Amino acid sequence: MTLLAADPTPLSLPLTDAIERALEHNRSVLGARFNAQASEFDIVQQDAAFDFRVAPQTTASSGETSDSFGYGMTVARKITWGTDISAGLNMNRTTSDYADPVTSGRLSVRVDQPLFREAGRLVQLEPLRLAQNRYQASLRLLESTKADIVLAVVERYQDVLRLEQLLAADAQRVQRLNKLQRLTALREKQGRATRLDAMRVELQAGQAQTSQESHRAELDAARRAFADLLGEPPDRRYILAPPPRLDLELPAPECATATALSNRLDYAQALQDSTDAKRGERIAKKRLWPNLRLTSSLEQNGAGDGFSEATDFGGSTWFFGLSGDSDLLRRRDRAGYQAASVSTSATLLNGEIVRDRIVREVYDELSGYRRAEQEFVIAARNLDVASRRLQLADRLFRMGRTDNISVTDAEEAFLLAQNEENSASAEASVSAYRVLRAMGTLIETPPELKPSAM
Protein backbone atom coordinates (compact mmCIF):
# COMPACT_ATOMS: atom_id res chain seq x y z
CA MET A 1 0.00 0.00 0.00
CA THR A 2 1.52 3.30 -1.07
CA LEU A 3 1.54 6.16 1.43
CA LEU A 4 0.30 9.40 -0.06
CA ALA A 5 1.63 12.81 0.84
CA ALA A 6 -0.05 14.12 3.95
CA ASP A 7 -2.26 17.17 4.00
CA PRO A 8 -0.20 19.84 5.83
CA THR A 9 -3.33 21.29 7.44
CA PRO A 10 -3.89 19.70 10.90
CA LEU A 11 -7.28 18.07 11.28
CA SER A 12 -9.32 18.26 14.45
CA LEU A 13 -9.81 14.68 15.60
CA PRO A 14 -11.81 13.62 18.68
CA LEU A 15 -10.98 10.26 20.21
CA THR A 16 -14.15 8.60 18.86
CA ASP A 17 -13.32 9.66 15.31
CA ALA A 18 -9.76 8.42 15.75
CA ILE A 19 -11.05 4.99 16.77
CA GLU A 20 -13.39 4.86 13.77
CA ARG A 21 -10.55 5.80 11.41
CA ALA A 22 -8.29 3.13 12.88
CA LEU A 23 -10.92 0.39 12.62
CA GLU A 24 -11.44 1.30 8.97
CA HIS A 25 -7.89 1.97 7.77
CA ASN A 26 -5.44 0.31 10.17
CA ARG A 27 -3.30 -2.15 8.23
CA SER A 28 -3.39 -4.88 10.87
CA VAL A 29 -7.19 -4.77 10.85
CA LEU A 30 -7.26 -4.82 7.05
CA GLY A 31 -4.90 -7.81 6.97
CA ALA A 32 -7.02 -9.74 9.49
CA ARG A 33 -10.13 -8.91 7.48
CA PHE A 34 -8.56 -10.23 4.27
CA ASN A 35 -7.51 -13.43 6.04
CA ALA A 36 -11.08 -13.94 7.24
CA GLN A 37 -12.40 -13.50 3.71
CA ALA A 38 -9.89 -16.06 2.40
CA SER A 39 -10.97 -18.54 5.11
CA GLU A 40 -14.59 -18.11 4.07
CA PHE A 41 -13.76 -19.33 0.56
CA ASP A 42 -12.20 -22.44 2.08
CA ILE A 43 -15.65 -23.32 3.44
CA VAL A 44 -17.08 -23.07 -0.06
CA GLN A 45 -14.35 -25.37 -1.37
CA GLN A 46 -14.99 -28.04 1.26
CA ASP A 47 -18.76 -27.79 0.96
CA ALA A 48 -18.48 -28.26 -2.81
CA ALA A 49 -17.50 -31.88 -2.16
CA PHE A 50 -21.20 -32.59 -1.52
CA ASP A 51 -22.53 -30.72 -4.56
CA PHE A 52 -23.86 -32.40 -7.69
CA ARG A 53 -21.09 -33.12 -10.19
CA VAL A 54 -22.10 -32.90 -13.82
CA ALA A 55 -19.48 -34.14 -16.27
CA PRO A 56 -20.13 -34.13 -20.06
CA GLN A 57 -18.07 -36.64 -22.00
CA THR A 58 -17.00 -36.80 -25.65
CA THR A 59 -14.74 -39.25 -27.47
CA ALA A 60 -13.57 -39.40 -31.06
CA SER A 61 -11.19 -41.78 -32.76
CA SER A 62 -10.19 -42.66 -36.28
CA GLY A 63 -8.43 -45.82 -37.45
CA GLU A 64 -7.34 -47.43 -40.68
CA THR A 65 -10.62 -49.27 -41.15
CA SER A 66 -13.05 -47.67 -38.69
CA ASP A 67 -14.07 -44.40 -37.07
CA SER A 68 -15.83 -43.83 -33.79
CA PHE A 69 -17.52 -40.92 -32.07
CA GLY A 70 -19.13 -40.90 -28.65
CA TYR A 71 -20.80 -38.52 -26.23
CA GLY A 72 -22.49 -38.74 -22.88
CA MET A 73 -23.21 -37.21 -19.50
CA THR A 74 -22.51 -38.35 -15.96
CA VAL A 75 -24.22 -36.91 -12.87
CA ALA A 76 -22.85 -37.78 -9.44
CA ARG A 77 -23.15 -36.68 -5.87
CA LYS A 78 -21.56 -37.60 -2.57
CA ILE A 79 -23.79 -37.47 0.49
CA THR A 80 -22.63 -36.72 4.01
CA TRP A 81 -22.63 -40.36 5.12
CA GLY A 82 -19.96 -41.08 2.51
CA THR A 83 -22.17 -42.68 -0.14
CA ASP A 84 -21.16 -41.72 -3.70
CA ILE A 85 -23.95 -42.13 -6.25
CA SER A 86 -23.44 -41.64 -9.98
CA ALA A 87 -25.60 -42.11 -13.06
CA GLY A 88 -24.57 -41.73 -16.66
CA LEU A 89 -25.78 -42.05 -20.23
CA ASN A 90 -23.29 -42.70 -23.05
CA MET A 91 -23.88 -43.02 -26.79
CA ASN A 92 -21.35 -44.21 -29.39
CA ARG A 93 -21.44 -44.36 -33.19
CA THR A 94 -18.97 -46.64 -35.00
CA THR A 95 -18.47 -46.88 -38.75
CA SER A 96 -16.34 -49.57 -40.41
CA ASP A 97 -15.20 -50.43 -43.90
CA TYR A 98 -16.29 -54.04 -43.39
CA ALA A 99 -19.58 -53.67 -41.53
CA ASP A 100 -22.66 -51.53 -41.31
CA PRO A 101 -22.57 -48.52 -38.94
CA VAL A 102 -23.49 -49.40 -35.35
CA THR A 103 -24.94 -47.09 -32.70
CA SER A 104 -24.65 -48.26 -29.10
CA GLY A 105 -25.97 -46.85 -25.85
CA ARG A 106 -25.23 -47.45 -22.19
CA LEU A 107 -27.19 -46.33 -19.15
CA SER A 108 -25.38 -46.92 -15.87
CA VAL A 109 -25.93 -46.39 -12.16
CA ARG A 110 -23.15 -46.90 -9.59
CA VAL A 111 -23.14 -46.72 -5.80
CA ASP A 112 -19.96 -46.68 -3.70
CA GLN A 113 -20.41 -46.98 0.04
CA PRO A 114 -17.53 -46.92 2.55
CA LEU A 115 -17.98 -49.14 5.59
CA PHE A 116 -16.62 -48.88 9.12
CA ARG A 117 -13.52 -46.69 8.86
CA GLU A 118 -14.63 -43.99 6.40
CA ALA A 119 -18.39 -44.24 6.87
CA GLY A 120 -20.50 -41.69 8.69
CA ARG A 121 -20.87 -37.95 9.06
CA LEU A 122 -18.15 -37.77 11.71
CA VAL A 123 -15.44 -38.59 9.18
CA GLN A 124 -16.97 -37.25 6.01
CA LEU A 125 -17.87 -33.81 7.40
CA GLU A 126 -14.55 -33.27 9.20
CA PRO A 127 -12.87 -31.24 6.40
CA LEU A 128 -15.93 -28.96 6.26
CA ARG A 129 -16.05 -28.60 10.05
CA LEU A 130 -12.36 -27.71 10.17
CA ALA A 131 -12.84 -25.13 7.42
CA GLN A 132 -15.77 -23.60 9.32
CA ASN A 133 -13.74 -23.53 12.54
CA ARG A 134 -10.78 -21.93 10.75
CA TYR A 135 -13.16 -19.26 9.54
CA GLN A 136 -14.46 -18.77 13.08
CA ALA A 137 -10.88 -18.53 14.31
CA SER A 138 -10.06 -15.90 11.68
CA LEU A 139 -13.11 -13.88 12.73
CA ARG A 140 -12.04 -14.08 16.36
CA LEU A 141 -8.57 -12.92 15.36
CA LEU A 142 -10.13 -10.03 13.45
CA GLU A 143 -12.25 -8.96 16.42
CA SER A 144 -9.31 -9.33 18.82
CA THR A 145 -7.14 -7.24 16.51
CA LYS A 146 -9.81 -4.55 16.42
CA ALA A 147 -9.99 -4.50 20.23
CA ASP A 148 -6.19 -4.28 20.46
CA ILE A 149 -6.16 -1.42 17.95
CA VAL A 150 -8.87 0.47 19.87
CA LEU A 151 -6.82 0.21 23.07
CA ALA A 152 -3.64 1.18 21.20
CA VAL A 153 -5.38 4.26 19.74
CA VAL A 154 -6.56 5.34 23.20
CA GLU A 155 -3.06 4.84 24.64
CA ARG A 156 -1.34 6.68 21.79
CA TYR A 157 -3.95 9.45 21.82
CA GLN A 158 -3.31 10.04 25.52
CA ASP A 159 0.43 9.81 24.97
CA VAL A 160 0.33 12.55 22.33
CA LEU A 161 -1.79 14.73 24.60
CA ARG A 162 0.58 14.11 27.52
CA LEU A 163 3.62 15.09 25.48
CA GLU A 164 1.88 18.17 24.11
CA GLN A 165 1.10 19.25 27.65
CA LEU A 166 4.68 18.55 28.72
CA LEU A 167 6.00 20.61 25.82
CA ALA A 168 3.72 23.50 26.74
CA ALA A 169 4.84 23.20 30.37
CA ASP A 170 8.47 23.17 29.22
CA ALA A 171 7.93 26.44 27.34
CA GLN A 172 6.45 28.05 30.47
CA ARG A 173 9.31 26.71 32.59
CA VAL A 174 11.94 28.05 30.18
CA GLN A 175 10.21 31.44 30.27
CA ARG A 176 10.12 31.48 34.08
CA LEU A 177 13.74 30.44 34.42
CA ASN A 178 14.88 33.01 31.86
CA LYS A 179 13.18 35.72 33.91
CA LEU A 180 14.73 34.31 37.08
CA GLN A 181 18.13 34.22 35.38
CA ARG A 182 17.91 37.90 34.39
CA LEU A 183 16.76 38.91 37.87
CA THR A 184 19.55 36.89 39.53
CA ALA A 185 22.14 38.44 37.21
CA LEU A 186 20.87 41.90 38.15
CA ARG A 187 21.10 41.08 41.86
CA GLU A 188 24.60 39.69 41.35
CA LYS A 189 25.67 43.08 39.99
CA GLN A 190 24.05 44.71 43.00
CA GLY A 191 25.89 42.36 45.37
CA ARG A 192 22.66 40.81 46.59
CA ALA A 193 23.36 37.41 44.97
CA THR A 194 26.51 35.33 44.49
CA ARG A 195 27.99 33.98 41.31
CA LEU A 196 27.03 30.51 42.53
CA ASP A 197 23.38 31.59 42.65
CA ALA A 198 23.60 32.85 39.06
CA MET A 199 25.23 29.62 37.83
CA ARG A 200 22.56 27.54 39.57
CA VAL A 201 19.77 29.35 37.69
CA GLU A 202 21.75 29.28 34.43
CA LEU A 203 22.15 25.50 34.76
CA GLN A 204 18.44 25.01 35.40
CA ALA A 205 17.55 27.13 32.39
CA GLY A 206 19.81 25.02 30.19
CA GLN A 207 18.33 21.80 31.56
CA ALA A 208 14.84 23.14 30.87
CA GLN A 209 15.78 23.80 27.23
CA THR A 210 17.25 20.29 26.93
CA SER A 211 14.06 18.81 28.37
CA GLN A 212 12.03 20.88 25.92
CA GLU A 213 13.97 19.53 22.92
CA SER A 214 13.74 15.97 24.24
CA HIS A 215 9.98 16.20 24.69
CA ARG A 216 9.63 17.75 21.22
CA ALA A 217 11.42 14.76 19.68
CA GLU A 218 9.26 12.34 21.69
CA LEU A 219 6.14 14.17 20.56
CA ASP A 220 7.14 13.94 16.89
CA ALA A 221 7.72 10.19 17.25
CA ALA A 222 4.40 9.73 19.08
CA ARG A 223 2.56 11.65 16.36
CA ARG A 224 4.09 9.47 13.65
CA ALA A 225 3.12 6.31 15.54
CA PHE A 226 -0.40 7.66 16.02
CA ALA A 227 -0.75 8.41 12.30
CA ASP A 228 0.48 4.91 11.50
CA LEU A 229 -2.21 3.40 13.77
CA LEU A 230 -4.82 5.31 11.76
CA GLY A 231 -3.35 4.08 8.46
CA GLU A 232 -2.23 7.59 7.54
CA PRO A 233 1.13 8.93 6.27
CA PRO A 234 3.65 9.50 9.09
CA ASP A 235 3.70 13.28 8.68
CA ARG A 236 -0.08 13.63 9.02
CA ARG A 237 -0.95 15.95 11.90
CA TYR A 238 -4.07 16.16 14.03
CA ILE A 239 -5.43 18.55 16.61
CA LEU A 240 -6.34 16.40 19.60
CA ALA A 241 -8.60 17.34 22.47
CA PRO A 242 -8.69 15.71 25.91
CA PRO A 243 -11.61 13.23 25.82
CA PRO A 244 -14.08 12.90 28.67
CA ARG A 245 -12.88 10.62 31.43
CA LEU A 246 -14.33 7.13 31.20
CA ASP A 247 -15.63 6.55 34.71
CA LEU A 248 -16.41 2.92 35.42
CA GLU A 249 -18.59 1.45 38.08
CA LEU A 250 -16.36 -1.50 38.83
CA PRO A 251 -18.11 -4.83 39.35
CA ALA A 252 -17.03 -7.31 41.96
CA PRO A 253 -14.01 -9.35 40.84
CA GLU A 254 -16.11 -12.51 40.64
CA CYS A 255 -18.64 -10.81 38.37
CA ALA A 256 -15.88 -9.27 36.27
CA THR A 257 -14.20 -12.64 35.72
CA ALA A 258 -17.53 -14.27 34.86
CA THR A 259 -18.13 -11.53 32.29
CA ALA A 260 -14.64 -12.04 30.85
CA LEU A 261 -15.06 -15.81 30.56
CA SER A 262 -18.34 -15.22 28.72
CA ASN A 263 -16.89 -12.66 26.28
CA ARG A 264 -13.15 -13.18 25.79
CA LEU A 265 -12.50 -14.52 22.30
CA ASP A 266 -9.17 -16.13 23.18
CA TYR A 267 -11.02 -18.30 25.70
CA ALA A 268 -13.64 -19.13 23.07
CA GLN A 269 -10.85 -20.20 20.71
CA ALA A 270 -9.29 -22.38 23.41
CA LEU A 271 -12.66 -24.09 23.94
CA GLN A 272 -13.04 -24.56 20.18
CA ASP A 273 -9.58 -26.10 19.96
CA SER A 274 -10.50 -28.54 22.72
CA THR A 275 -13.70 -29.52 20.93
CA ASP A 276 -11.82 -30.04 17.67
CA ALA A 277 -9.18 -32.14 19.41
CA LYS A 278 -11.80 -34.38 21.07
CA ARG A 279 -13.51 -34.89 17.73
CA GLY A 280 -10.16 -35.60 16.10
CA GLU A 281 -9.46 -38.24 18.74
CA ARG A 282 -12.76 -39.96 17.93
CA ILE A 283 -11.88 -39.93 14.23
CA ALA A 284 -8.40 -41.30 14.91
CA LYS A 285 -9.94 -44.12 16.96
CA LYS A 286 -12.32 -44.90 14.13
CA ARG A 287 -9.38 -45.18 11.73
CA LEU A 288 -8.34 -48.31 13.64
CA TRP A 289 -11.35 -50.07 12.08
CA PRO A 290 -11.12 -52.04 8.80
CA ASN A 291 -11.22 -50.01 5.60
CA LEU A 292 -13.98 -51.71 3.61
CA ARG A 293 -15.94 -50.42 0.63
CA LEU A 294 -19.16 -51.77 -0.86
CA THR A 295 -19.66 -51.20 -4.59
CA SER A 296 -22.72 -51.98 -6.69
CA SER A 297 -23.59 -51.05 -10.26
CA LEU A 298 -26.21 -51.68 -12.90
CA GLU A 299 -25.76 -51.12 -16.62
CA GLN A 300 -28.41 -51.20 -19.35
CA ASN A 301 -27.04 -51.62 -22.87
CA GLY A 302 -28.48 -51.32 -26.34
CA ALA A 303 -27.16 -51.40 -29.91
CA GLY A 304 -28.49 -51.16 -33.46
CA ASP A 305 -28.57 -49.17 -36.63
CA GLY A 306 -29.98 -46.00 -35.09
CA PHE A 307 -30.67 -44.08 -31.91
CA SER A 308 -33.94 -45.86 -31.11
CA GLU A 309 -32.31 -49.30 -31.15
CA ALA A 310 -29.36 -48.04 -29.10
CA THR A 311 -31.66 -46.68 -26.39
CA ASP A 312 -33.78 -49.79 -26.22
CA PHE A 313 -31.48 -51.01 -23.45
CA GLY A 314 -32.44 -54.62 -23.86
CA GLY A 315 -29.36 -56.02 -22.17
CA SER A 316 -28.36 -55.48 -18.57
CA THR A 317 -25.32 -56.15 -16.42
CA TRP A 318 -25.12 -55.84 -12.69
CA PHE A 319 -22.23 -55.96 -10.23
CA PHE A 320 -21.94 -56.24 -6.47
CA GLY A 321 -18.60 -56.29 -4.71
CA LEU A 322 -16.85 -55.78 -1.40
CA SER A 323 -13.27 -54.58 -1.24
CA GLY A 324 -10.86 -53.83 1.57
CA ASP A 325 -7.53 -52.11 1.91
CA SER A 326 -6.29 -52.31 5.49
CA ASP A 327 -2.93 -52.75 7.12
CA LEU A 328 -3.27 -55.61 9.56
CA LEU A 329 -0.53 -54.27 11.80
CA ARG A 330 -1.97 -50.75 11.78
CA ARG A 331 1.10 -49.30 13.48
CA ARG A 332 0.67 -45.89 11.85
CA ASP A 333 -3.02 -45.73 12.77
CA ARG A 334 -2.32 -46.66 16.39
CA ALA A 335 0.38 -43.99 16.59
CA GLY A 336 -2.07 -41.48 15.09
CA TYR A 337 -4.66 -42.34 17.73
CA GLN A 338 -2.11 -41.95 20.53
CA ALA A 339 -1.00 -38.59 19.11
CA ALA A 340 -4.63 -37.45 18.91
CA SER A 341 -5.17 -38.46 22.54
CA VAL A 342 -2.12 -36.48 23.65
CA SER A 343 -3.28 -33.50 21.57
CA THR A 344 -6.64 -33.60 23.34
CA SER A 345 -4.94 -33.50 26.74
CA ALA A 346 -2.74 -30.61 25.56
CA THR A 347 -5.67 -28.54 24.34
CA LEU A 348 -7.59 -29.15 27.57
CA LEU A 349 -4.56 -28.00 29.54
CA ASN A 350 -4.20 -24.95 27.31
CA GLY A 351 -7.84 -24.09 27.98
CA GLU A 352 -7.12 -24.09 31.71
CA ILE A 353 -4.03 -21.94 31.16
CA VAL A 354 -5.99 -19.41 29.11
CA ARG A 355 -8.78 -19.35 31.68
CA ASP A 356 -6.38 -18.73 34.59
CA ARG A 357 -4.55 -16.04 32.60
CA ILE A 358 -7.82 -14.23 31.88
CA VAL A 359 -8.81 -14.33 35.56
CA ARG A 360 -5.40 -12.97 36.51
CA GLU A 361 -5.60 -10.20 33.90
CA VAL A 362 -9.04 -9.13 35.14
CA TYR A 363 -7.84 -8.90 38.74
CA ASP A 364 -4.71 -7.02 37.67
CA GLU A 365 -6.61 -4.48 35.56
CA LEU A 366 -9.22 -3.89 38.25
CA SER A 367 -6.43 -3.25 40.74
CA GLY A 368 -4.62 -1.06 38.22
CA TYR A 369 -7.74 1.04 37.64
CA ARG A 370 -8.24 1.67 41.37
CA ARG A 371 -4.57 2.51 41.81
CA ALA A 372 -4.58 4.88 38.81
CA GLU A 373 -7.63 6.72 40.14
CA GLN A 374 -6.07 7.14 43.59
CA GLU A 375 -2.72 8.23 42.16
CA PHE A 376 -4.43 10.82 39.97
CA VAL A 377 -6.18 12.38 42.98
CA ILE A 378 -2.91 12.47 44.92
CA ALA A 379 -0.94 13.83 41.95
CA ALA A 380 -3.51 16.59 41.35
CA ARG A 381 -3.32 17.61 45.01
CA ASN A 382 0.49 17.55 44.93
CA LEU A 383 0.53 19.71 41.80
CA ASP A 384 -1.69 22.29 43.47
CA VAL A 385 0.64 22.43 46.50
CA ALA A 386 3.74 22.65 44.29
CA SER A 387 2.18 25.41 42.20
CA ARG A 388 1.31 27.52 45.26
CA ARG A 389 4.78 26.89 46.68
CA LEU A 390 6.43 28.10 43.45
CA GLN A 391 4.26 31.22 43.37
CA LEU A 392 5.09 32.00 47.00
CA ALA A 393 8.84 31.44 46.52
CA ASP A 394 8.89 33.65 43.45
CA ARG A 395 7.00 36.43 45.25
CA LEU A 396 9.29 36.28 48.30
CA PHE A 397 12.38 36.32 46.07
CA ARG A 398 11.17 39.40 44.24
CA MET A 399 10.53 41.04 47.62
CA GLY A 400 14.07 40.16 48.70
CA ARG A 401 12.92 38.00 51.58
CA THR A 402 14.53 34.76 50.33
CA ASP A 403 17.30 33.63 48.00
CA ASN A 404 16.96 32.01 44.60
CA ILE A 405 17.70 28.58 46.07
CA SER A 406 14.14 28.51 47.40
CA VAL A 407 12.86 29.44 43.95
CA THR A 408 14.92 26.82 42.11
CA ASP A 409 13.96 24.13 44.64
CA ALA A 410 10.31 25.07 44.23
CA GLU A 411 10.76 25.00 40.45
CA GLU A 412 12.19 21.47 40.57
CA ALA A 413 9.39 20.29 42.87
CA PHE A 414 6.78 21.87 40.57
CA LEU A 415 8.32 20.17 37.52
CA LEU A 416 8.23 16.78 39.24
CA ALA A 417 4.63 17.28 40.42
CA GLN A 418 3.58 18.48 36.97
CA ASN A 419 5.08 15.43 35.26
CA GLU A 420 3.53 13.07 37.80
CA GLU A 421 0.10 14.67 37.41
CA ASN A 422 0.38 14.52 33.63
CA SER A 423 1.31 10.83 33.67
CA ALA A 424 -1.30 9.99 36.31
CA SER A 425 -4.03 11.68 34.31
CA ALA A 426 -3.14 9.74 31.15
CA GLU A 427 -2.88 6.46 33.07
CA ALA A 428 -6.25 6.99 34.76
CA SER A 429 -7.88 7.63 31.38
CA VAL A 430 -6.36 4.56 29.74
CA SER A 431 -6.83 2.17 32.68
CA ALA A 432 -10.61 2.18 32.25
CA TYR A 433 -10.24 0.98 28.67
CA ARG A 434 -7.82 -1.72 29.81
CA VAL A 435 -10.42 -3.03 32.26
CA LEU A 436 -12.97 -3.28 29.44
CA ARG A 437 -10.40 -5.02 27.23
CA ALA A 438 -9.65 -7.55 29.96
CA MET A 439 -13.38 -8.23 30.38
CA GLY A 440 -13.86 -8.62 26.63
CA THR A 441 -16.39 -5.78 26.42
CA LEU A 442 -14.28 -3.03 24.86
CA ILE A 443 -16.00 -3.48 21.48
CA GLU A 444 -19.13 -5.27 20.38
CA THR A 445 -18.39 -8.72 18.96
CA PRO A 446 -20.76 -11.18 17.23
CA PRO A 447 -22.37 -13.43 19.86
CA GLU A 448 -21.60 -16.59 17.87
CA LEU A 449 -17.89 -16.01 18.41
CA LYS A 450 -18.08 -15.79 22.21
CA PRO A 451 -17.48 -18.60 24.72
CA SER A 452 -21.13 -18.45 25.71
CA ALA A 453 -22.01 -19.75 22.23
CA MET A 454 -19.73 -22.79 22.52
N, C-alpha and C positions, 0 to 999 in steps of 0.2 A: 504494500500500500504506500503510495507516494504522499509525502507530507507537503502540503501547499504552503505558500508564504502566508504568514499570519497577518491579520488585519492589525495595523498599529494602534487603532483606537481601542482602549480598554472597554470591556463590556461589563456592565453591572450584572452580577450573577449571585442570586440568593442560593443558599445551601440546597433547597429542594430542586431548583433548576440544575444545579451542578450534578446532583444524583441522577436526574433524568437524562442528562447528557451522557454521563458515564455509562448508564445501563444501555444506552442506544449506540454509543460509538466506541466504547472501550474495546481494545483489541482482544483482550483475554475473553471477554464476554462474547464477542463475535466468533472467536475460534471455538469456544464451547458450543455455541449455537450451530455452527457448521458441522461439528462432530455429531451433534444430536440428529441433524438432518440426514447425515450419511448413515447413521445407525437405523434410522427409520426405513431406509431403502433396503437394508439387510432383512428386515421383517418381510417386506414384499417378496424378496428373493426366496426366502425359506417357505413362505406361504404358497408360492407358485408351484411347489412340489405336489400340491394337492389339487391343482387346477386341471381342467380338461386339456389333453394334449391332442392336437389335430395335426396329422402329418400327411400331406399329399405325397404320392409316390409316382414316379415316371421311370420307365426303362425303355431303352432303344438299342438294338444291336443289328449288325449286318454281317452276314457270312458269305462264303463262296456260293452256297446253294440255297440259303434261306435268310429271310429278314424277320425281325420280331420287334413289336412295339407294345408296351404295356403301360397301364395307368391304374391308379387306385387311391384309396383313402383309408387311413387308420385313425380311429378315435380311441383314446385311452385315458384312464384316470386312476390315481392312487388314492385310496381312502385312508382315514386316520388309523385304522386298525392294522394297516400294512398291506391290505389286499390290493393287487394291481389288476385291473380289468381292462381288456382291450378288445376292440372289434374292428374288422377291416373288410373291405371289398376291393378285389383286384381283378382287372380284366386284361387279357393278353391276345394279341392278334399275330399269328405266325403265317408267313407265306413261304412256299418252297417250290423249287424247280421240279420236284418229283411228286408233289402231292397237292391236293386242293388246299386253299387257305383254311385255317382252323382258328376259331375264336373260342377262348376258354375263360371261365370265370371262377372265382373262389371267394366264398364268404366264410369268414373265420371269427371265432370268439375264443379268447384265452383268459384264463384266470390263474394268477400266481398268488399263493397265500403262504407267508412265512409262518412257521410254527415255533412255539416255545421261545427261543432266544430273541428273535426280531419281531415277534408278534405283539400287538397291543399298542394303545395310545401312549403309554409311558415311554416306550422307545421311539416310536415313530414321530411323536410330536416334540421330542427333545430339542432338535435343532431350531424349531420355531420358538419354543419356550426360551431358549438361550438368547435368540435374537431379540425377543421381546424384552427380556431382562437386561440385555446390553443397552437397549434403547432407554429403558427406565433408568439405568445407571448413568447414561449420558445426560438425561434430563436432570437427575439429581446433581450431577457435576455442574451443569449449567446454572441451576438455582443456587448452589453453594458458591459458585464463582460470582454470581450477582450479589449475594450477601457479603462476600469478602470485599468486593469492589465498593459497595455502599459504605462499609465501615472504613475502608481505606480513603474514600473521598472525604468522609467526615473528619478523619484524623488529619489528612493533608490540608483540608480547609482550615481547621483550627490551627494547624502549624503555621500556615501562611499568615493568618491573623495575628498569631502570637509574635511572629518575627516582625510583622509590620508595626505592632505596638512597641516592641523592643527597639526598633530603629527610630521610631518617633521619640521614645524616651531617651535614646542615646543623643539625639539632636538637642533635646532640652538640657540634658546633662552637660554636653559640650558647651552650650551657651552659658549655663550657670557657672561652670568652672572657668570659662574665659573671663567672665565678669569678676569672679573671685581672684583670678590671676592678676588682672589689671589693678584691682583694689589692693591686693597684697604687695604688688610692686610699688604702688604709690606709698603705702605705709612703710615699706622698706627704705624708701628715699627720705621719709620723715623720721626714720629711726624708731618707728613704732612696731616694726616687724623685722625678724632676722632673715639672713639669706637662706637659712635652712627652711624657714616657713615658705619663702617664695619657691624654692626648689620642690618642696612637697606638693604645692598646688600645681606647679608646672608638670610634674610627673603624673599627677592625677588627670590633668587635661590631656596629656599625650595618651594615657591608657584609655581614656574615654573615646578618643578618636580612633584608636586601634580597635576597640570594641565595636564602634560604629561601622568600620569597614568590614569587620568579621561578620557582623549581623547582616550587612548588606549582601555579602557573598552567600550566606546561608539562605537569605530570602530569595535571591535569584535562583538558587538550586531548588528550593522548595516550590517556587512558581513553575519551573520547568517540569518537575515531577507531577505537580497538580495538572498541568496542561496535558501531560502524557496520559494520566488517568482518564481524562475526558476524551482521549483520542484526538487531541488537537496538536498543532505544531508547537515545538518547545518554547518559541518566543511569543506565544499568545498570552495576552495579559487580561486580567479580570479585576473588577472592583468588587471586593468582598465585603460583606456586612456581617457583624456578629449575629448569629441566629439565636432565636429564643432558646433558653435553657430547657432541656428535655427532663422534666421532673418526673421521676417514677415513684409509684407507690409500690414498694418492694413487697413481693409475696413472701410467705414463709419459705425457708429453704426446701422443705419437703414438697411444697406445691410447685416451686420453681423447677426442681429436678423432674417432677412428674410432667410438667409442661414441656421440658426439654426432651424427655424420652418419648414424648408423643409427637414432637415436631422436628427433631434434628434429623437431617437427611443422611448424615454419615452413619447414624444408628440404624436407620431404615435400610441402608445398603448392607450393613453388617448382617442384619436379619435376613435380607434377600440372599446374601452369599451362603448363609447357613442352610436356608431352604434349598438352594440349588445343589449344595454339597450333599445333603440328605437324599435328594432325588437322584443325584449321580451315583451315590452308593447303591441305591436300589437297582439302578440300571446295570451297574458293574456286577452285582450279584446275579442278575438275570442272565448276563453274558456267560455265566458258568453252565447254563443249560445247553442241550444239544441244538445245533443249528440245522433245522430241518425246513424243507420247503415243499409244499404241495402244489402241483401244477396239473391243470386240466385244460383241454382244448377240444373244440368241435369245428370241423371244416365241412362245408357243403361245396361240391364241385359240379361244374357243368361244362360241356364243350359241344361245338357244332359249327355249322357254316356261318351262323350269324349271331347277333346279340341275344335274340330270344332263346336260342338253344343253349348259349353259354350261361344264361341266368336261370335256366331251368333247375339247376342244382339238384340233379337226380342222385348223385353219389355223395356219400358222407363218410367222414373219417373222424374218429374220436380218439382221445388220448387221456390217460390218467396216470400220474406218476408221483413218486415221493423220492426226494433227493436229500442228501445230507452232506455237510462239509464241516466236520468238527475235529479238533485236535483232541485226541483221547487224554493226553497228559495235561493239557490246558494250563501249562505253567504261566504263560503270559496273562491269561484271563484271571488266574488266581492272584497274580501280582497286581493286576489292575484293580481287583476288588479290595485288596489290602491297602493299596494307595488311596483309593476312594474313601475307605474307612478312616484312614489317618487324616485325610483332607477334611472330612466332616468334623473330626475332633478339633482340628486346627481352626476351622471357621467358627465353631462354637466358642472356643477360647477367645478368639479375636472379638466376637460379639461381647463377651464379658469385659474384655479390655476396653473396648470402645464405650461401653456403658459406664464403667468406672471413671474413665477419662472425662466423659460428659458431666457426670455428677461432680467431679473435682473442679472442672471448669466453672460450673454454675456457682458453686460455693466460693471459688476464688473471685469471680466477677462481682458477686453480691458484696463480698467483703471489700473489694476494691472500690466499688461505688460508694459505700458508706465512708470509707477512709478518704476518698477524694472530696466528698461533700464536707466532711469535717475539716480537712486541710484547707479547703477554699475559704471557709469561714475564718479560720485562724489566720490565714495569709492576708485576707482582706483587712482584718483588725490590725495585724502587724504593719501593713502598709500605711494605714491611717496614722498609727503612732509614729512611724518613721517619717512620714510627710510632715507632721506637726513638729517633730523634733528638728528636722532640717530647716523649717521656716523659723523656728525659735533661734536656732544657732546662727542662722544668717542675720537675723535682726539684731541679736546681741553683738555679733561681730561688727556690724555697721555702726552700732552705738559705741563700740570700743570697750565693751564690757567682757569680752572673751577673745581668745586668740583664734587663728584660722585652723588650729588642730581640731577644735570642737566642730568647726564647719566641715572639714574634710572627713572626720569620723562619721558625722551625721550623713554626709553624702554617700559614703560607702555603705552605711546601714540602710539608707533609702534605696540604693541600687540593688542590694541583696533582697530587700523586702519586695521591691517592684518586680524583680525577676521571679521570685517565689510566687507572688500573687498571679503573675501572668501565666506561669506554668500550671499552677493549681486551678485556675479558671479553665484553661484548655483541657486539663485532665478531667475535671468534673463534667465538662460538656461531653467528652468522648466516652467516659465510663458508662453512661446510661446506654449508649448504643452498644457497647460491649456486652452489657447484661442481656440486652435483647438478642444479640447474636448468639450468646451462649445458650439462651433458651430456645433458639430456633424460630423466633418471632420477629426478626428484624424486617423481613420482607414477607409478602404473601406468597406461599408456594401452593401448587396444586395438591389437593388432599390425597390423591391417589399415590403420591410419592412419599407420603409421611409414614412413620412407623405404625401409626394407628390404623393404616389401611392394609398392613401386612397380615 
